[in-house]
């Protein structure tokens, strides 16, 4: 799922004026660095460790993730000032968007005020395709 989403973002970077990165170190506090599954930042030079809030952070849930672990990560992202957080659960094939204080379940995840989006059904159908 991470590869598919990263590929989707990469395909649209020029159109959206952004850059995507997987496993990008992101300083969320004075003494804490998180490594989100995917970040989206404005196009242009970026430091090795992000100091400024990315436009979007995406967390893809793993089977061993707990709700409390996810909530802790999300709290760190929000405290850093990240306005948009997406979570994707491959097991339930669901997605949620956190925009400010509001969580919303959706099949189409979007970043308001931008062209950035992903259709989860398209990603999941790709996973279901027959493979050679």
N, C-alpha and C positions, 0 to 999 in steps of 0.2 A: 504494500500500500504506500509506503514512504517513497519508493522509487517511482511509482505511478504518479503520485501527486507532485513530486519534484520535477518529473518530466513535463507534466501539464504546465506548471509554473514556468519552467525554462522555455517552453514553446511560445509562451505569451510575454516574456520579459520585455521585448522591444515595444510591443503594442501597449503594454501597461506601464512602461517606464520604471520597472522595478528589477530587482535581482532576488533570486531565491537561493537559499543555502540549507543544506542538511547538516545536522549535528554541529551547528554554529555556537561556539561559546558565547554566552550572553551574561554580562555582569548585571545581576538583579539586585544587588546590595553591596555594601562595603566589603563584606567578607564572603559573599556567595556568588558563585557562577553556576548557571543552569545551562544545559545543552538540549534545547528543544529539538524535536524531530525535524522541524522545518521552520525557517523564518523567511519573511519577505521584507526587504528593505528598499528604500529608494535607490535607483540606479546611481552608481558612482563609487568611488573608492571607499572601502570600509576597513576598520581596524581588524586585527586578528581576533580580538575579543570585543564584541559589541558593547559599547558604553551607553549609547542612546537607544531608546525604545524602538524596536522594529515596528513596521506597519502592522505586521501580523505574525503570530506564533501559532504553530500547529502541533498538537500532541496526538499521536496515534497510540491508542491503548494496546498494551501487551497483555497476554493472559495473566501475568503475575502482578499487574498494576492493581493497586487498591484505590478505593474512592478517596481515602484520606491522603494518599500520596498525590493523587491528581489535584485535590483541593489545595494542598500545600504548594505545588508547582504553580497553579493558577494564581494563588494569592501573591506569590513572588512576582509573577509577570505583571499583575495588576498594580502592585506596589511600585514597580519600576516605571509604570506609566504606559504600558502596552494597552491600547484601547480595544484591540480585536484579538480574540483567542478562539481557535477552532479545536474541537476534539472530535476524533473519529474513532469509532469502535468497530473494528473489522468483524468481531464475533457476532454482534447484533446488527451489523451493517447500518449503523446509524451515525449521525453527526449532530453536533451542537455548536452554536456560535455564542460566544460571550462578547457582547458589545456594551462596554461600560459595566453597569451592574445587572444587565439583563441577559439571561440565558434563553436561548430559543433552539428547539430541535428543528432540523431542516434537512431536506434531501438535496437542496441547493445551498451551499455555503457561500456567503458573499461578504465583501468588505464594503460597507456603505461609503458612498462618495467616490468610489473608484469603479473600474471595470472588472476588478478581481473577483473571480468566482470559481467554483467547481461543482459539477453535477456528480453527486456521489453514486447515483445509479450507473453512470457511465464508467466510473472507476471499478465498481464492483462487477459490472458485466464483463469488463476486460479480464478480471480475475477468473471468471467462470468460463472463459472461452476454451475450446479444446486446444490442447498443446501437442506438438508433434512428439 
